[in-house]
Amino acid sequence: MKRICMDFIQPIPLWQHYLRIGILGCGALALLYSIMQQQQVTDEKKAVLWQRNNLTQLGSRKQTIIPTVAQAGAEQEAIKRANVILQQLNQPWDRLFSTLEQAIGPGISILAIAPEQNKSIITITAVAPNMDAAIDFIERLQASGLFTDVHLVNQEVFPENRRQPLQLTINARTGALK
């Protein structure tokens, strides 16, 4: 006997197949459009809420008060202090450091450098092994040409430090620094 092949599904005409795909595509486009509209409405809602919060904050904000003379004076003082700091930062540090490095002798160590711009004075704190090395350092600073009026302001002796028992404070006017 011959085998029988039975097909219970009737073939769909091609036009019905295209119609189903078209309807499915239209549904997908409608869904995408509604999602985009929902996103746009949500964004507009957020913008309106943000504007309402800003207006509420502006309404509750106190009016700015015109600064009084005392406040203006305090601001001027702050500006003056800031300008002094700015002048200190604008020192030609490269030239200053190279001059100090050339003047340092054996056993001399610099601990601190503090500029006073409005007086054109540099305060140098250093340690030395003895007074002769300290005097040589001061003389080399004076001879450098960068510093004028170099003088020893203070000296302290620390006998417990055998290598550098002498701490110096030196002031030097920086006439050539500008």
Secondary structure, DSSP 8 states (H G I E B T S, - for coil): --------S----HHHHHHHHHHHHHHHHHHHHHHHHHHHHHHHHHHHHHHHHHHHHHHHS-------HHHHHHHHHHHHHHHHHHHHHTS-HHHHHHHHHHH--TT-EEEEEEEEGGGTEEEEEEEESSHHHHHHHHHHHHHTSS-EEEEEEEEEE-TT-SS--EEEEEEEE-GGG-
